[in-house]
Structures are given as C-alpha cells and as structure tokens.
Amino acid sequence: MRLKLVRVSVLGLSTFLLGLVGLALLDERSLGEESPAETHSPANAESLARWQAMRFGMFIHWGPVSLKGTEIGWSRGQQVPIEEYDALYNQFNPEQFDADEWVTLAKQSGMKYLVITSKHHDGFCIWDSAYTDYDIMSTPFRRDILRELSDACRRGGIVFCTYHSICDWHHPDYPLGSPGGRTRKPNPNMPRYVEYLHNQTREIIEKYGPLGMMWFDGEWEEPWTHDYGKALCEHIRRCQPDILINNRVDKGRNGMHGTTAGDEFRGDFDTPEQRVGTFNRERPWETCMTICRQWAWKPNDSLKTLRECLEILLRTVGGDGNLLLNVGPMPDGRIEPRQADRLREIGQWLGRYGDGVYGTRGGPFKPGRWGAATCKGQTIYLFVFAWPGEGDLTLPSIPTRIEKATALTGGNLHWDQTNEGITLRADSPDPLITVIELKVDGDALAIPSVAAVTAGAASSGKPAQASNVFQNKVGQFGPQMAFDDDPGTRWATDAGIAQAWLGVDLQTPHEVSRVFIEEAFPGRIQSFRILAEKNGDWIVCHEGANVGEGFSADFPPIVAQRFRLEISRASEGPTITEFQLFGKPVR
C-alpha cells in the first residue's frame, strides 16, 4: 500500500472531526441539500462568451484500455474480463506520449480548447491523486499526465479542461458495477463515494487549474440524484467561480439529445452526443462526437472523411453550438497518424475559412441539407454543401439589405434579393464546400432566425405518417421529423422493431423520380422499398438493401400524391433523419 492511501484516511478522519469539508460522511439526504443561504450560482457570462467564440475543441478518451483496443469503461466485464481489465494499468507505459505534440496538433487542427478524461466510468485516474492508488503513478509510466498536459496547454495557448465520470464501476463505495452498471456491489456507501468525488474534483482544480470547464458524465445512473447534482455544482463553483460545467452534473439531460429538461437543473450548456444538436440561440450547447466510431482507440476503426468532419463542424456552428471532436490516443501515447492527418486537414481548411467559424453565432438561416450559415458584425457566412439540381440556391427573405455577395472559395457568384427571398448561383461551386460571404447593411445577429432552407424536395414539410414512433414521443421523434430538412432531427421507432413504414402526402400529384434517405444510425436498415399509391394500390418504385448515412437513387418517373418508405428488415429499430422525394407537381 502506498503512503498516499494512509494520507487519505487521515485526511478523511480530520475532515470528519473538524468539519472542514461539509460533505464528509454525512447521510445521503444532507449531501444534496442546500442551506437557505445558498443560491444557484450561474455560469460566468464572460467565460461562457469566450467558450462559445472558440467553437471547436478536442476531446480525448484515453487510459490503459487502449492496450486492448476496446471501448473505455464499457468493455469492462463485457469484452474484457473485469480482473484482466483492472490489471491493465500494470502494463500501461505510453513512452511516446508528448503533451506538447498533442497541443501542437490541436492548434494545427484549429481547435481552441482541450478536454481529457481525468477519470472514466472504469475509475482509473490519469493524474497523481491523493485519494486512490488506482492512478497513473501506479503504472510503469509514473508520469502525471494531467500535469504535463495542463502545462503544455498553457504554453501553447489552448484552454485546458477535464472530463470526469460521476459513476465509478471500479470503486467499492459506488453502488453499481460492470458490465455497464448492471451489477450491484455488496457493501456500497454512496455518501462516502460522493465525498471521494468531491475531494478528487477539488484536487484537480487546485493542482491543474484554473480549468476552462469540468465536463461531467455518468449522471444517468440511479445512485445519482438531483440533490447530489446541485451539491456537486455548487462545490465546483466554490473551488473555481468562473469555471463552466456541463449539464451532466445533474439529472436534467434528455438522453443522447443532451438537452436540459428544466430550469431547476444545473449545468451551463447542453451536450448532444454523437449527433449535431438542433438550432438554438437561447441555450448554449456542445456536440461531442468521435472522429472514428469508438471513443477509445481501436485498431482500423472507421475514420470520418474530411467532408463529414467539416459538415459536422459547420452544421454545429450554424446551429449556434460548439463541436468537441474526439480522438483516442494509442497505447504508446501517440495520436494515431491517420487521425492526426485528418485533423490537420480540418485545420488547413479553417486556416482559409475560419473567419466564418470563430467568434460567430449560428444563423440567421438554420442548417439543412443545403448547408449552414453563421454571422457576426455585418457579415453572414454561407457554407453550401449541396446545390439544388437546377443550380440555384434559394434562401428565405430577410429584413436586411445585402450590399455585397462574394464566393470566398473562388469563381463568379450571381445573386438576387427580392421580397420573396434570396437566389444565389455559383459558376464554380467548390467540390468540397462552397463558402459565400454576404455583407449586409445592419447587425447580422439581429436578423430573426429563418426556418430551415429546403433542399428542393417535394416532400419537405408535407404531412407524414408512420407505423411506429419511439415511446409515442411524436413531438420529438414523430414522422414529420424526417421531412423537415433538418439533419438534427429524426423519426425513430421503438427498440426491437424490425419492420416499419414511413409515409408522406405531397398534397397534390407529383411526378417523382428521385429519392434521398439518411439513417441516423447507419446500418440498421437491411431491406427496403419505395412505394407510390396508384388507384388504391401500392406500386414499387425502387427496392434496396442498406441505406447508410446517405442513400440516393433515381427511378422511372411516377405520378402520385402519396409515397411510402417500407422497411421490411432492420437489425434494430429504424430511425431516419431525412426522407426526401424529388419531382414536380402535375398541373
């Protein structure tokens, strides 16, 4: 046993006897209560504004699990036996770890802040903690990763932040264990565990702060309560008043959508996970997403393309959010070269067009399949991903005069503004993303946000029906979400659904000859058909197998008013972000 464990027991006893820390060994109720004098400490407005202006950060999930190439925390007791998983730290020796190289890569990528997993659900701590032996100093590496990385961030001008898991499937006092929090420990002590949690978070701030933010996770499990969340938030604020804290400190998060359920819940910003959040200028938010598929490093993991990464970033910023893009370093301490190369490609693009990203706000045109928009001062930036088939992009009208329009990616730009809308056409659309700058005669942020621009689909905004809606949450996952031209929303079905249909009424007969479908979770749909109703019968227009991230197909023109996507086989409940039909009305 190392000396620091003796220090823990002495510190804990002193805390209990002297009352220096208000949470020590109290009952569960008192741990979460606030005294009448306590109030909810809001986010520091300057800190929040600085963070929103950064727009792009690096997320890092790393630990001994990288030796196995499985997911951090979640593979404990599932893919890797618990005893083997918990002993991996004895082999963890990332001799090629160089904090300055990581920070240099973040800067080359155009990232402004960095968030690293100080402790994930598996309980392993990557710093020299006074409160546990299950940390980096017990590994052959014996170097304090948080110390080296926090120092490198300050040298390099990157804002240093940490991720910290509330749940801990390794710690004996936390009630739940692996796999995935589905087992119960014999003698848990939640109040004592919360004391441990408070001690460690204070330790991180005092040793490595000031931090830009503390990013919590693991709050969804039953042992954590709203009262615990309030107490932890106030504790962190006392340690560093200007720190930012995400909404996962409390119980208000709405699943992977990450939105906060009500004003009574703590947290300065929302956290949509593995999806781009919806347009929201009222409540700050940050999408967290992996550059591959897994959070921790996995050999030969599928890597997102440059276009995918840029579209995710621009849809996020265009929705007025930040993007926290995750990498998983390898066991030797290096960020995988192909991931590093992709990040540098993003940085090179931002080096040319980053003025439309940093320091901007989303809108006034909401993101859609067409692209996204940002604004600052008297400038609106348009990022066009997909030009309509006829070549003209039509945007809704705005109550502000456009004085000048320029294609920053090169070539001539033809444009026209009327009371009905704005029409743009580029002679030389950029094969990646066309960037357009609009100079207006007033404050661009004052322009009211405008409904999502359609991609010219005949089905956009039309009445929709479906055979099933996830938990009957029609307002959130109803069929209309697949026809709103917003990739941040989706139609979803219940878990276990293998067959389903999604229908749309175009309201008048249309001659339709093209379809576009996008799955929110690619790979679930394994067989489908596009059907059109003719004289009471459903006629097959097109048949296919996998849909994936973006499926499009042309088929012989068919005149009909009602169409349907019929899914005949799915590995899990289908969920569709967009179902678009293209064609012209028949007069």
C-alpha positions as CSV (number, residue, x, y, z in Angstrom):
1,M,0.0,0.0,0.0
2,R,1.4,3.4,-1.0
3,L,1.8,6.1,1.6
4,K,-0.8,8.3,0.0
5,L,-3.6,5.9,1.0
6,V,-2.6,6.4,4.6
7,R,-2.8,10.2,3.9
8,V,-6.4,9.6,2.6
9,S,-7.6,8.0,5.8
10,V,-6.0,10.7,8.0
11,L,-7.5,13.4,5.8
12,G,-10.9,11.8,5.9
13,L,-10.8,11.5,9.7
14,S,-9.6,15.1,10.1
15,T,-12.4,16.3,7.8
16,F,-15.0,14.4,9.8
17,L,-13.7,15.6,13.2
18,L,-13.1,19.2,12.3
19,G,-15.9,19.7,9.7
20,L,-13.6,21.3,7.2
21,V,-15.5,19.8,4.3
22,G,-19.2,19.9,4.5
23,L,-19.9,16.6,2.7
24,A,-17.7,14.2,4.8
25,L,-19.6,11.1,5.9
26,L,-23.0,12.8,6.0
27,D,-26.2,10.9,5.2
28,E,-27.4,10.8,1.7
29,R,-30.1,13.5,2.2
30,S,-27.8,16.1,3.7
31,L,-25.3,15.6,1.0
32,G,-27.7,17.0,-1.5
33,E,-29.4,19.8,0.5
34,E,-28.6,23.4,0.2
35,S,-28.7,25.7,3.2
36,P,-31.3,28.6,3.0
37,A,-28.4,31.0,2.3
38,E,-27.2,29.0,-0.7
39,T,-28.3,30.0,-4.2
40,H,-27.8,28.6,-7.7
41,S,-24.5,30.0,-9.0
42,P,-25.0,30.8,-12.7
43,A,-22.3,30.5,-15.3
44,N,-19.8,33.3,-15.5
45,A,-21.0,35.3,-18.5
46,E,-17.5,36.2,-19.8
47,S,-16.4,32.6,-19.5
48,L,-19.4,31.4,-21.4
49,A,-19.0,34.0,-24.2
50,R,-15.3,33.2,-24.6
51,W,-16.0,29.5,-24.8
52,Q,-18.8,30.0,-27.4
53,A,-16.4,32.1,-29.5
54,M,-13.9,29.2,-29.6
55,R,-16.4,26.9,-31.3
56,F,-14.0,23.9,-31.8
57,G,-12.3,21.7,-29.2
58,M,-10.5,18.4,-28.9
59,F,-12.0,15.6,-26.8
60,I,-9.6,12.8,-25.6
61,H,-10.6,9.4,-24.3
62,W,-7.5,7.5,-23.1
63,G,-6.3,5.1,-20.5
64,P,-5.0,1.6,-20.0
65,V,-7.9,0.2,-22.0
66,S,-6.1,1.3,-25.2
67,L,-3.9,-1.8,-24.8
68,K,-7.0,-3.8,-25.7
69,G,-8.4,-1.6,-28.4
70,T,-11.9,-1.9,-26.8
71,E,-14.2,0.9,-25.5
72,I,-13.2,2.7,-22.4
73,G,-15.2,1.6,-19.3
74,W,-18.0,-0.1,-21.2
75,S,-15.9,-3.1,-22.3
76,R,-15.0,-3.9,-18.6
77,G,-16.7,-7.1,-17.7
78,Q,-18.2,-7.4,-21.2
79,Q,-15.4,-7.7,-23.9
80,V,-12.6,-7.8,-21.3
81,P,-13.0,-9.8,-18.0
82,I,-13.1,-7.5,-15.0
83,E,-9.9,-8.9,-13.4
84,E,-8.0,-8.5,-16.7
85,Y,-9.3,-5.0,-17.3
86,D,-8.5,-3.8,-13.8
87,A,-4.9,-5.1,-14.2
88,L,-4.2,-3.4,-17.5
89,Y,-2.6,-0.4,-15.7
90,N,0.3,-2.7,-14.7
91,Q,1.2,-2.8,-18.4
92,F,0.4,0.8,-19.3
93,N,3.6,2.6,-20.3
94,P,3.0,5.2,-23.1
95,E,6.6,6.1,-23.5
96,Q,5.9,8.2,-26.7
97,F,3.4,10.5,-25.0
98,D,4.4,14.1,-25.6
99,A,2.0,16.6,-24.3
100,D,3.4,19.4,-26.4
101,E,2.9,17.3,-29.6
102,W,-0.8,16.8,-28.6
103,V,-1.2,20.5,-28.1
104,T,0.6,21.4,-31.3
105,L,-1.8,19.0,-33.1
106,A,-4.8,20.7,-31.5
107,K,-3.6,24.1,-32.7
108,Q,-2.8,22.8,-36.2
109,S,-6.4,21.4,-36.3
110,G,-7.9,24.8,-35.5
111,M,-9.0,23.7,-32.0
112,K,-9.1,26.2,-29.2
113,Y,-9.7,24.1,-26.1
114,L,-9.0,20.5,-25.0
115,V,-11.0,18.2,-22.7
116,I,-9.3,15.0,-21.5
117,T,-10.8,12.1,-19.5
118,S,-9.3,12.5,-16.0
119,K,-11.4,9.5,-14.8
120,H,-13.9,7.5,-16.9
121,H,-16.5,5.0,-15.7
122,D,-13.8,2.4,-15.1
123,G,-12.4,4.5,-12.2
124,F,-8.8,4.8,-13.5
125,C,-7.3,8.2,-12.8
126,I,-4.7,9.6,-15.2
127,W,-3.2,12.0,-12.6
128,D,-1.3,11.7,-9.3
129,S,-4.3,11.5,-6.9
130,A,-4.0,11.6,-3.1
131,Y,-7.3,9.7,-2.9
132,T,-6.5,6.4,-4.7
133,D,-3.8,4.1,-5.8
134,Y,-5.7,3.3,-9.0
135,D,-3.9,6.0,-10.9
136,I,-1.2,6.8,-13.3
137,M,1.5,6.8,-10.6
138,S,0.9,3.0,-10.1
139,T,1.7,2.3,-13.8
140,P,5.2,1.7,-15.2
141,F,4.9,5.1,-16.8
142,R,4.7,7.0,-13.5
143,R,4.3,10.4,-15.0
144,D,1.4,12.7,-14.2
145,I,-0.5,13.1,-17.5
146,L,-2.7,15.9,-16.3
147,R,0.3,17.9,-15.1
148,E,2.2,17.6,-18.3
149,L,-0.9,18.3,-20.5
150,S,-2.2,21.2,-18.5
151,D,1.3,22.8,-18.6
152,A,1.6,22.2,-22.3
153,C,-1.9,23.7,-22.9
154,R,-0.9,26.9,-21.1
155,R,2.4,27.1,-23.0
156,G,0.5,26.6,-26.3
157,G,-2.4,28.9,-25.7
158,I,-5.0,26.1,-25.6
159,V,-7.7,26.2,-22.8
160,F,-7.3,23.1,-20.6
161,C,-10.4,21.2,-19.4
162,T,-11.2,17.8,-17.9
163,Y,-13.9,15.2,-18.3
164,H,-14.8,13.4,-15.0
165,S,-17.2,10.5,-14.6
166,I,-19.7,10.7,-11.8
167,C,-20.2,6.9,-11.9
168,D,-17.3,4.6,-11.0
169,W,-17.8,0.9,-11.6
170,H,-14.5,0.1,-10.0
171,H,-14.8,2.0,-6.7
172,P,-16.1,-0.3,-3.9
173,D,-18.3,2.5,-2.4
174,Y,-20.2,3.3,-5.7
175,P,-23.3,1.0,-5.7
176,L,-23.2,-0.2,-9.3
177,G,-20.5,-2.2,-11.2
178,S,-19.6,-3.7,-14.5
179,P,-20.7,-4.6,-17.1
180,G,-22.2,-1.2,-17.8
181,G,-23.5,-0.5,-14.3
182,R,-25.8,-3.6,-14.4
183,T,-24.5,-5.3,-11.2
184,R,-24.7,-4.2,-7.6
185,K,-21.8,-4.2,-5.1
186,P,-22.2,-5.9,-1.8
187,N,-21.3,-3.1,0.6
188,P,-21.6,0.3,-1.1
189,N,-21.5,3.6,0.7
190,M,-22.8,6.4,-1.6
191,P,-22.3,9.3,0.8
192,R,-18.6,8.2,1.3
193,Y,-18.2,7.8,-2.5
194,V,-19.6,11.4,-3.0
195,E,-17.0,12.6,-0.6
196,Y,-14.4,10.9,-2.7
197,L,-15.9,12.5,-5.8
198,H,-15.8,16.0,-4.3
199,N,-12.3,15.5,-3.0
200,Q,-11.0,14.4,-6.4
201,T,-12.7,17.2,-8.4
202,R,-11.3,19.8,-5.9
203,E,-7.9,18.2,-6.2
204,I,-7.9,18.5,-10.0
205,I,-8.9,22.2,-9.9
206,E,-6.3,23.1,-7.2
207,K,-3.5,21.2,-8.9
208,Y,-4.1,21.8,-12.6
209,G,-6.5,24.7,-12.7
210,P,-7.8,27.1,-13.4
211,L,-9.8,25.0,-15.9
212,G,-11.9,26.2,-18.7
213,M,-14.6,23.6,-17.8
214,M,-15.2,20.4,-16.0
215,W,-17.2,18.1,-18.2
216,F,-19.2,15.5,-16.2
217,D,-20.7,12.2,-17.4
218,G,-22.3,9.1,-15.8
219,E,-25.1,11.0,-14.1
220,W,-27.9,8.9,-15.7
221,E,-27.4,6.0,-13.2
222,E,-29.9,5.6,-10.3
223,P,-27.5,6.3,-7.4
224,W,-27.0,9.9,-8.6
225,T,-29.8,12.3,-7.6
226,H,-30.8,15.9,-8.4
227,D,-29.7,16.9,-4.9
228,Y,-26.3,15.3,-5.4
229,G,-26.0,17.3,-8.7
230,K,-26.9,20.6,-7.1
231,A,-24.3,20.0,-4.3
232,L,-21.5,19.0,-6.8
233,C,-22.2,22.0,-9.0
234,E,-22.0,24.4,-6.0
235,H,-18.9,22.6,-4.8
236,I,-17.1,23.1,-8.1
237,R,-18.2,26.8,-8.2
238,R,-16.7,27.3,-4.8
239,C,-13.4,25.8,-6.0
240,Q,-13.4,28.0,-9.1
241,P,-16.2,30.5,-9.6
242,D,-15.6,31.2,-13.3
243,I,-15.5,27.6,-14.4
244,L,-18.0,26.2,-16.9
245,I,-19.9,23.0,-16.0
246,N,-21.9,20.9,-18.5
247,N,-25.5,19.7,-17.8
248,R,-24.4,16.2,-17.0
249,V,-23.6,17.3,-13.5
250,D,-27.3,17.0,-12.7
251,K,-30.3,14.8,-13.7
252,G,-31.8,17.1,-16.3
253,R,-30.3,15.7,-19.5
254,N,-32.7,14.3,-22.1
255,G,-30.8,11.2,-23.3
256,M,-28.3,11.5,-26.2
257,H,-30.1,14.6,-27.4
258,G,-28.4,16.2,-24.5
259,T,-31.0,19.0,-23.9
260,T,-31.8,20.1,-20.4
261,A,-35.3,19.3,-19.1
262,G,-35.9,22.3,-17.0
263,D,-34.5,25.4,-15.3
264,E,-34.2,23.7,-11.9
265,F,-31.4,21.5,-13.2
266,R,-27.7,22.6,-13.0
267,G,-25.3,22.9,-15.9
268,D,-24.2,25.8,-18.2
269,F,-24.6,24.1,-21.5
270,D,-26.3,21.1,-23.2
271,T,-24.5,18.1,-24.6
272,P,-25.9,16.3,-27.6
273,E,-23.8,13.1,-28.1
274,Q,-22.8,11.6,-31.5
275,R,-25.3,13.9,-33.2
276,V,-25.5,17.5,-34.2
277,G,-27.8,19.5,-31.9
278,T,-30.7,21.4,-33.2
279,F,-30.6,25.2,-33.8
280,N,-30.7,27.1,-30.5
281,R,-29.5,30.6,-29.8
282,E,-31.1,30.7,-26.3
283,R,-29.3,27.9,-24.6
284,P,-25.6,27.2,-25.2
285,W,-24.7,23.7,-26.4
286,E,-21.9,21.5,-27.5
287,T,-22.0,18.4,-29.7
288,C,-19.5,15.7,-28.7
289,M,-18.6,13.3,-31.5
290,T,-15.9,10.8,-32.4
291,I,-13.6,11.2,-35.4
292,C,-13.9,7.4,-35.8
293,R,-16.7,5.2,-34.3
294,Q,-15.2,4.4,-30.9
295,W,-14.3,6.8,-28.2
296,A,-11.2,5.0,-27.1
297,W,-8.6,3.9,-29.7
298,K,-9.5,0.9,-31.8
299,P,-7.2,-0.6,-34.5
300,N,-8.6,0.0,-38.0
301,D,-11.6,1.9,-36.7
302,S,-13.7,3.6,-39.4
303,L,-12.4,7.2,-39.9
304,K,-14.7,10.0,-40.9
305,T,-13.9,11.7,-44.2
306,L,-12.8,15.4,-44.3
307,R,-16.1,16.3,-45.8
308,E,-18.0,14.5,-43.0
309,C,-15.9,16.3,-40.3
310,L,-16.4,19.7,-41.9
311,E,-20.1,19.2,-42.4
312,I,-20.5,18.2,-38.7
313,L,-18.5,21.2,-37.6
314,L,-20.4,23.7,-39.8
315,R,-23.8,22.3,-39.0
316,T,-22.9,22.5,-35.3
317,V,-21.7,26.1,-35.5
318,G,-24.5,27.0,-37.9
319,G,-26.9,25.8,-35.1
320,D,-25.1,28.1,-32.6
321,G,-23.2,25.2,-30.9
322,N,-19.6,24.2,-30.3
323,L,-18.1,20.9,-31.5
324,L,-15.9,18.7,-29.3
325,L,-14.3,16.2,-31.7
326,N,-12.9,13.1,-30.0
327,V,-9.6,11.3,-30.7
328,G,-8.4,8.2,-28.9
329,P,-4.6,8.0,-28.5
330,M,-2.8,4.7,-29.0
331,P,-1.2,2.7,-26.1
332,D,2.2,4.2,-26.9
333,G,0.9,7.7,-26.3
334,R,0.7,8.9,-29.8
335,I,-2.4,10.1,-31.6
336,E,-2.9,7.7,-34.5
337,P,-1.2,9.2,-37.6
338,R,-4.3,8.9,-39.9
339,Q,-6.4,10.7,-37.2
340,A,-3.8,13.3,-36.9
341,D,-3.6,13.8,-40.6
342,R,-7.4,14.2,-40.8
343,L,-7.3,16.8,-38.0
344,R,-4.6,18.8,-39.8
345,E,-6.7,18.8,-43.0
346,I,-9.6,20.3,-41.0
347,G,-7.1,22.9,-39.6
348,Q,-5.9,23.8,-43.1
349,W,-9.5,24.4,-44.3
350,L,-10.2,26.5,-41.2
351,G,-7.0,28.4,-41.9
352,R,-8.7,29.7,-45.1
353,Y,-12.3,30.0,-44.0
354,G,-12.2,30.1,-40.2
355,D,-13.5,33.7,-40.1
356,G,-16.9,32.2,-40.6
357,V,-16.5,29.8,-37.7
358,Y,-14.7,31.5,-34.8
359,G,-16.5,34.3,-32.9
360,T,-19.7,33.8,-34.9
361,R,-23.2,32.9,-34.0
362,G,-25.5,30.5,-35.8
363,G,-28.0,31.7,-38.4
364,P,-29.9,33.6,-39.5
365,F,-30.6,30.7,-41.9
366,K,-31.0,27.4,-40.0
367,P,-28.9,24.4,-41.1
368,G,-30.3,22.0,-43.6
369,R,-29.3,19.5,-46.2
370,W,-28.2,22.5,-48.3
371,G,-25.6,23.7,-45.8
372,A,-25.4,26.1,-42.8
373,A,-25.0,29.8,-42.0
374,T,-23.1,31.8,-39.4
375,C,-23.0,35.5,-38.7
376,K,-21.0,38.3,-36.9
377,G,-21.0,42.0,-37.3
378,Q,-22.4,42.9,-40.7
379,T,-21.5,39.6,-42.3
380,I,-23.4,36.4,-43.0
381,Y,-21.3,33.3,-44.0
382,L,-23.0,30.6,-46.0
383,F,-21.5,27.1,-46.2
384,V,-23.2,25.3,-49.1
385,F,-22.8,21.5,-49.0
386,A,-25.3,20.6,-51.8
387,W,-26.6,22.9,-54.6
388,P,-30.1,22.1,-55.8
389,G,-30.2,20.1,-59.1
390,E,-31.2,23.2,-61.1
391,G,-28.2,25.1,-59.7
392,D,-29.9,28.0,-57.9
393,L,-29.9,28.1,-54.1
394,T,-33.0,30.0,-52.8
395,L,-32.9,31.3,-49.3
396,P,-35.9,32.8,-47.4
397,S,-36.2,36.6,-47.4
398,I,-34.6,38.7,-44.6
399,P,-35.5,42.2,-43.5
400,T,-32.0,43.5,-44.2
401,R,-30.4,44.6,-47.5
402,I,-27.5,42.6,-48.9
403,E,-24.8,45.1,-50.1
404,K,-22.3,42.6,-51.5
405,A,-22.0,38.8,-52.0
406,T,-18.7,37.0,-52.7
407,A,-17.8,33.4,-53.2
408,L,-14.7,33.1,-51.0
409,T,-13.9,29.7,-52.5
410,G,-13.5,31.4,-55.9
411,G,-15.4,31.9,-59.1
412,N,-18.2,34.2,-60.0
413,L,-21.3,34.4,-57.9
414,H,-24.7,35.5,-59.3
415,W,-27.2,36.7,-56.7
416,D,-30.5,38.5,-56.4
417,Q,-32.5,39.7,-53.4
418,T,-36.3,40.3,-53.5
419,N,-39.1,40.5,-51.0
420,E,-39.7,36.8,-51.8
421,G,-36.2,35.6,-51.0
422,I,-32.5,35.4,-52.0
423,T,-31.3,33.5,-55.0
424,L,-27.6,32.5,-55.5
425,R,-25.7,30.6,-58.2
426,A,-22.0,29.9,-58.3
427,D,-20.3,29.5,-61.6
428,S,-17.6,27.3,-59.9
429,P,-19.1,25.5,-56.9
430,D,-16.3,24.2,-54.7
431,P,-16.2,20.4,-54.8
432,L,-15.9,20.2,-51.0
433,I,-17.9,23.2,-49.6
434,T,-18.7,26.5,-51.2
435,V,-18.2,29.4,-48.8
436,I,-20.1,32.6,-49.5
437,E,-19.8,35.9,-47.7
438,L,-22.8,38.3,-47.6
439,K,-22.3,41.8,-46.4
440,V,-25.5,43.4,-45.0
441,D,-26.4,46.9,-44.1
442,G,-27.1,46.1,-40.4
443,D,-26.3,43.9,-37.5
444,A,-26.5,40.3,-38.9
445,L,-27.2,38.8,-35.5
446,A,-30.3,41.0,-35.1
447,I,-31.9,39.3,-38.2
448,P,-34.5,36.8,-36.9
449,S,-33.6,33.2,-37.5
450,V,-35.3,31.8,-40.5
451,A,-36.9,28.3,-40.9
452,A,-34.6,25.7,-42.4
453,V,-34.0,26.1,-46.1
454,T,-35.3,23.1,-48.1
455,A,-33.2,21.1,-50.5
456,G,-35.9,21.5,-53.1
457,A,-37.6,18.2,-52.1
458,A,-41.3,17.9,-53.0
459,S,-41.8,16.1,-49.6
460,S,-40.3,18.9,-47.4
461,G,-42.8,20.0,-44.7
462,K,-45.6,17.8,-46.0
463,P,-48.0,15.8,-43.8
464,A,-46.4,12.5,-42.6
465,Q,-47.4,9.2,-41.0
466,A,-45.6,6.2,-39.6
467,S,-46.4,2.8,-38.3
468,N,-44.5,3.4,-35.0
469,V,-42.9,6.2,-33.0
470,F,-40.4,5.7,-30.3
471,Q,-42.2,5.6,-27.0
472,N,-45.1,7.6,-28.6
473,K,-43.0,10.8,-28.4
474,V,-44.5,12.3,-31.5
475,G,-43.3,15.8,-30.8
476,Q,-39.7,14.6,-30.6
477,F,-39.5,11.6,-32.8
478,G,-42.6,11.8,-35.0
479,P,-42.7,11.1,-38.7
480,Q,-42.7,14.8,-39.5
481,M,-39.1,15.0,-38.3
482,A,-38.0,13.1,-41.4
483,F,-39.4,15.8,-43.7
484,D,-38.2,19.0,-42.1
485,D,-34.8,19.2,-43.9
486,D,-33.1,19.3,-40.6
487,P,-30.4,16.7,-40.1
488,G,-30.5,17.3,-36.3
489,T,-34.0,15.8,-36.0
490,R,-35.2,12.3,-36.8
491,W,-38.1,9.9,-37.0
492,A,-37.4,7.0,-34.6
493,T,-39.1,3.7,-33.8
494,D,-39.1,1.6,-30.6
495,A,-36.3,-0.7,-29.8
496,G,-36.6,-4.2,-31.4
497,I,-38.7,-3.0,-34.3
498,A,-37.6,-5.0,-37.4
499,Q,-40.3,-3.8,-39.8
500,A,-41.9,-0.3,-40.2
501,W,-43.1,2.2,-42.7
502,L,-42.9,6.0,-43.1
503,G,-45.3,7.8,-45.4
504,V,-45.8,11.3,-46.8
505,D,-48.7,13.0,-48.6
506,L,-47.5,15.5,-51.2
507,Q,-51.0,17.0,-51.1
508,T,-51.1,17.2,-54.9
509,P,-50.0,14.7,-57.6
510,H,-46.3,15.0,-58.4
511,E,-44.1,13.3,-61.0
512,V,-41.4,11.9,-58.7
513,S,-38.2,10.3,-60.0
514,R,-35.6,10.6,-57.2
515,V,-35.3,9.7,-53.5
516,F,-32.8,10.6,-50.8
517,I,-32.8,8.7,-47.4
518,E,-30.5,9.1,-44.4
519,E,-30.3,6.9,-41.4
520,A,-29.5,8.4,-38.0
521,F,-27.6,5.2,-37.1
522,P,-26.3,3.8,-40.3
523,G,-26.5,0.1,-40.9
524,R,-29.8,-0.8,-39.2
525,I,-31.9,-1.0,-42.4
526,Q,-31.2,-4.1,-44.4
527,S,-34.0,-4.2,-46.9
528,F,-36.5,-1.5,-48.0
529,R,-38.8,-0.4,-50.8
530,I,-40.1,2.9,-52.0
531,L,-43.9,2.7,-52.8
532,A,-46.3,5.0,-54.5
533,E,-50.1,4.8,-54.2
534,K,-51.9,4.5,-57.6
535,N,-55.7,3.9,-57.6
536,G,-55.7,2.4,-54.2
537,D,-52.7,0.1,-54.8
538,W,-49.1,0.5,-53.7
539,I,-46.7,0.3,-56.6
540,V,-43.0,-0.4,-56.1
541,C,-40.8,2.5,-57.3
542,H,-37.5,1.3,-56.0
543,E,-36.0,-1.6,-53.9
544,G,-32.8,-1.6,-52.0
545,A,-30.8,-3.1,-49.1
546,N,-28.6,-0.9,-46.9
547,V,-29.4,2.8,-46.6
548,G,-26.5,4.1,-44.5
549,E,-25.5,7.7,-43.9
550,G,-26.9,8.9,-47.2
551,F,-28.7,6.9,-49.9
552,S,-29.9,8.4,-53.2
553,A,-31.4,6.8,-56.3
554,D,-33.2,7.7,-59.5
555,F,-36.1,5.7,-60.7
556,P,-38.5,5.9,-63.7
557,P,-40.9,8.9,-63.1
558,I,-44.1,8.0,-61.4
559,V,-47.1,10.3,-60.8
560,A,-48.7,10.0,-57.4
561,Q,-49.6,12.0,-54.3
562,R,-48.8,9.5,-51.5
563,F,-45.5,7.8,-51.1
564,R,-44.1,5.4,-48.5
565,L,-40.8,4.0,-47.3
566,E,-41.4,0.4,-46.4
567,I,-38.7,-1.2,-44.3
568,S,-39.0,-4.9,-44.5
569,R,-35.9,-5.9,-42.4
570,A,-33.9,-4.0,-39.8
571,S,-31.4,-5.1,-37.2
572,E,-32.8,-2.6,-34.7
573,G,-35.5,0.0,-34.6
574,P,-35.1,2.1,-37.7
575,T,-34.5,5.8,-37.3
576,I,-34.5,8.3,-40.2
577,T,-33.2,11.8,-40.3
578,E,-34.4,12.6,-43.8
579,F,-36.7,11.0,-46.4
580,Q,-36.8,13.3,-49.4
581,L,-38.7,12.8,-52.7
582,F,-37.8,15.0,-55.7
583,G,-40.2,15.8,-58.5
584,K,-42.5,18.4,-60.0
585,P,-46.3,18.9,-59.4
586,V,-48.5,17.8,-62.2
587,R,-50.9,20.5,-63.3
